[in-house]
Amino acid sequence: MTQSHKSPAEIETEIRDLTRQLEAASQGALQRIDCNAETIEQGLAKLVLGLIELLRRLLERQAIRRMEGGSLSDEKVEAMGQALMKLETKINEMAAGFGLKPEDLNLELGPLGKTTDDTH
C-alpha cells in the first residue's frame, strides 16, 4: 500500500464528506453517547445506569405479577420490595454522582421508543 500525501484542502474535503455520511447514517438516532474527553464518563454512566434502571423496572413488574398470582409469601414480597427500593435508591445516587437526573436514564431507542414509560 502506497502512502499518498494529500493537501490540506483535500483533507478538509474528505472530512466534510465523512461528516455528511455520518449525519446521514444517524438520521432517526436521537440520542448518542457524547465521546469527548470531558463527558465520556457521564455518557457511559447514562447508558449503563439507564440499562440497569430498565432491568430494575422489569424485575419490579415481574415481582408484581408473581405477587398478584399468589406465588410469593408475605416475607418474600417484603424482601423483594425492600431490595428493589434499595436498588432504585442506589441507581439514583450513582446517577447524581455523574450529574444525571432520574429522567436522564430514560434512554431513547429510536423506533423502539424510550426504555421506560413515563407513567411510572
Order of alpha helices (4+ residues) and beta strands (2+ residues): alpha-alpha-alpha
